[in-house]
Amino acid sequence: MESKTTPLLDNQLCFALYSTGLAMNKVYRKLLRKLDLTYPQYLVMLVLWERDGVTVSDIGARLFLDSATLTPLLKRLETAGLVARARSNLDERQVVVSLTDAGRAMARDAAAIQEQVLCAAACPPDDLAALKRQLEQLRGKLAADS
């Protein structure tokens, strides 16, 4: 017999977020295969396409990742010839990440990905924008409590 206090998987917000994240990553994995990027690498590239020449700590803050997670990602992107890392002239402790010509050129190939994800979601753009805002608010509240 089921107790009213027994937690049910289908009632868990965390599982809805987790399983949706898995489904979203599956869509991105298929689309990013053409670019030979993983999803976390794609996120780093998005940051750099938006603003080139930023520090590792700036990238980490933007993506909510620590340097221990970012360093291997950046090394793989550097090995692939998409980014270059160099010590800052202003502060040797800082590492600045910049796009290479190949990394900048990849932005053109990646431009269609967002539209393809919207098509895969098969939701009205206004609904997706509202959902995104709600998730950002939730993330902010959860981060404030931790």
Buried (B, 14 or more C-beta within 10 A) or exposed (E): EEEEEEEEEEEEEEEEEEEEEEEBBEBBEEBBEEBEBBBBBBBBBBBBBEEBEBBBBBBBEBBEBEEEEBBEBBEBBBEBEBBBBEEEEEEEEBBBBBBBEEBBEBBEEBEEBEEEBEEBBEEEEEEEEEEEEEEEEEEEEEEEEE
